[in-house]
Amino acid sequence: MEETEQVPGSFGPPAAVQVAHPPEELLHTGNAGLVIHRVGQVCYPYRAEARSFARDLQFFTNKALHPYATTLLYEELFGVRDRLHWLIHMRAPNDYARLLEMVDHNAEFQQVASGDRMPERGGGNWERMFVQGSFQERVIVPQHGFTHADGDDLEGLFAVPARHQTDQPDGSLLHSANAGVVIHRTGQVRFEYRKVARKLGFDWIGRLNEKLRDRVSAFLYEEQWGTQDRLHWFVHLRSLDDYRRITELEARDPLLRELTGMEVREGGVPWGAMFLDGTLNDTVLVPHHPAPAVSG
């Protein structure tokens, strides 16, 4: 599948079309050294203005930071209405300094970020478009305890990229730049099950990648700076119909039934016992495209 080809049944073109650079030059969840996940809640009266701001922010970030970072814009399909997600894929933490340089010294960007973008609506910028205190950032990295790069030079990447978590070929691998839908799952691990929870989380994505190749690619990440022992899964789908394939596989596959706690070997720890109650959360994300707006 071409990186910019729209998948039948998806909600629009993949996120790669948001960026002017060729798809093969983009960073994404499969090849990045880390991902900064930024979230902002739009004020409902300013939905159009906020999305325009979000696209401009993305444009200048990609223009200034290529090839060290790629920003892709998503929004929630099921979850909180009008909440935007920027996935800022970077090679290494030091590349954040390039972002600060742009923020402090790029005149075009400063006009986008601080100029009056709503002169006919009382004036203002992002501080009126978004709910106060809703902007959050988490730094997450590919889980590195079970993979290695097979001797390949990481070429300055902060961690072994997540595409090494699967043997799916590059031609069929799904990631944040070419997927039709991304499920972002998070879970807070209990301290006493830190190692075994990571292993089971890794085995879960491995089974999906093996049994649902060409339809699903799943990666395991975790927070590097943030809450200790919070795991993140990015499950990339061609279309939302593929989520049904995951649930059907979990119901019938013996290994997945064991991993998800439906059947547990004697002496084993069920999946649910490894996580703090109420912390497993799935957010369904789709690439933003200007029209029609995903949220209606």
SULBEL-V803556 format. One record per pair of residues at least 24 apart in sequence whose C-alpha atoms are under 7 Angstrom apart, sorted by the first residue. I is the first residue (numbers start at 1). GAP is how many residues later the second one is. If there is no record, write none. Layout:
# SULBEL-V803556
[[I & GAP] [I & GAP]]
This chain:
# SULBEL-V803556
[[1 & 170] [1 & 171] [3 & 175] [4 & 174] [7 & 173] [7 & 231] [7 & 232] [9 & 230] [10 & 170] [10 & 229] [10 & 230] [11 & 169] [12 & 277] [14 & 163] [14 & 164] [14 & 165] [14 & 166] [14 & 273] [15 & 57] [15 & 161] [15 & 162] [15 & 163] [15 & 272] [16 & 161] [16 & 162] [25 & 42] [26 & 44] [27 & 42] [27 & 43] [27 & 62] [27 & 63] [28 & 61] [28 & 147] [28 & 148] [28 & 149] [29 & 60] [29 & 133] [29 & 146] [29 & 147] [30 & 131] [30 & 132] [30 & 133] [30 & 145] [31 & 130] [31 & 131] [31 & 132] [32 & 57] [32 & 58] [32 & 59] [32 & 129] [33 & 57] [33 & 58] [33 & 59] [33 & 108] [33 & 124] [33 & 125] [33 & 126] [33 & 127] [33 & 128] [34 & 55] [34 & 56] [34 & 57] [34 & 58] [34 & 106] [34 & 107] [34 & 108] [34 & 124] [35 & 52] [35 & 53] [35 & 54] [35 & 55] [35 & 104] [35 & 105] [35 & 106] [36 & 51] [36 & 52] [36 & 53] [36 & 101] [36 & 102] [36 & 103] [36 & 104] [37 & 49] [37 & 50] [37 & 51] [37 & 100] [37 & 101] [37 & 102] [38 & 47] [38 & 48] [38 & 49] [38 & 97] [38 & 98] [38 & 99] [38 & 100] [39 & 45] [39 & 46] [39 & 47] [39 & 96] [39 & 97] [39 & 98] [40 & 43] [40 & 44] [40 & 45] [40 & 90] [40 & 94] [40 & 95] [40 & 96] [41 & 41] [41 & 42] [41 & 43] [41 & 89] [41 & 90] [41 & 93] [42 & 40] [42 & 41] [42 & 87] [42 & 88] [42 & 89] [43 & 86] [43 & 87] [43 & 88] [46 & 83] [49 & 80] [50 & 79] [60 & 49] [64 & 38] [65 & 33] [65 & 34] [68 & 27] [73 & 214] [73 & 215] [74 & 211] [74 & 212] [74 & 213] [74 & 214] [75 & 210] [75 & 211] [75 & 212] [75 & 213] [76 & 207] [76 & 208] [76 & 209] [76 & 210] [77 & 207] [77 & 208] [77 & 209] [78 & 205] [78 & 206] [79 & 204] [81 & 214] [82 & 213] [91 & 65] [91 & 66] [91 & 67] [92 & 64] [92 & 65] [92 & 66] [138 & 88] [139 & 84] [139 & 85] [139 & 86] [140 & 81] [140 & 82] [140 & 83] [140 & 84] [141 & 80] [141 & 81] [141 & 82] [141 & 83] [142 & 78] [142 & 79] [142 & 80] [143 & 77] [143 & 78] [143 & 79] [162 & 57] [165 & 54] [166 & 40] [166 & 43] [168 & 45] [172 & 42] [173 & 44] [174 & 42] [174 & 43] [174 & 62] [175 & 61] [179 & 57] [179 & 58] [179 & 59] [180 & 57] [180 & 58] [180 & 59] [180 & 106] [181 & 55] [181 & 56] [181 & 57] [181 & 58] [181 & 59] [181 & 104] [181 & 105] [182 & 52] [182 & 53] [182 & 54] [182 & 55] [182 & 102] [182 & 103] [182 & 104] [183 & 51] [183 & 52] [183 & 53] [183 & 99] [183 & 100] [183 & 101] [183 & 102] [184 & 48] [184 & 49] [184 & 50] [184 & 51] [184 & 98] [184 & 99] [184 & 100] [185 & 47] [185 & 48] [185 & 49] [185 & 95] [185 & 96] [185 & 97] [185 & 98] [186 & 44] [186 & 45] [186 & 46] [186 & 47] [186 & 94] [186 & 95] [186 & 96] [187 & 43] [187 & 44] [187 & 45] [187 & 88] [187 & 92] [187 & 93] [187 & 94] [188 & 41] [188 & 42] [188 & 43] [188 & 87] [188 & 88] [188 & 91] [189 & 40] [189 & 41] [189 & 85] [189 & 86] [189 & 87] [190 & 84] [190 & 85] [190 & 86] [193 & 81] [194 & 35] [197 & 77] [200 & 59] [204 & 52] [204 & 55] [215 & 27]]
